[in-house]
Amino acid sequence: MCATVSSTVGSALPSGVVALAASLGLFTAGAHADVPAVLAREFQAGVDAYRLGKLDDARAHLEKAQSIDPRLPGPHRFLAAVAQAQRRWADCIAEARRALQLNPQSHEVADTRRLHDSCRASDGRPAYRGDLGDAAAIAVTANVSGATVRIGGLRYGGTPVAPRLIKPGPLRVEVEKSGWKPAQVTIDALPAIVTDIAVELEPLSRSPPAAP
């Protein structure tokens, strides 16, 4: 399948496998100085296929590169770009977020955030109204409307919760509603993007109460 691809992910690629890997975020702090040859080949093949609009081929190569070492952000960032081109918005958001988690100091971080935000918008998810700067934001949804959301013990309203400003870092999110089993999740709120939290509540009885 061929398609016109976005230029969000970066500029022209340098020659040389190691230079390519370094410039596209294959290296992270504490990673080995050497990139396995097969990983570098798969990564470069995926990037080349992406730039040619061969999206299925690009995805296959990048997924193979990612499977060799999931800690490297480069494959995740390009998998996000491929997902965007294929209109797989949820995959795009997840892969871009993973790339940001793995290397928040990357020189590509601004482009990756824009990619993440673009896919959220395409997926119909609400944006934070304002400039996040170095802060974070969260949005909480559930399969039940009006469920109470608490973060760090503080009440944040009822589901759905539109993007709200919050301090970056690990957060414990509790969601509860009468007639449903309470749920608790721990997430990592990343700076400068909206972190989406989707919670599935289970009914206390076999016949769940009617949602309002």
Order of alpha helices (4+ residues) and beta strands (2+ residues): alpha-alpha-alpha-alpha-alpha-alpha-beta-beta-beta-beta-beta-beta-beta-beta-beta
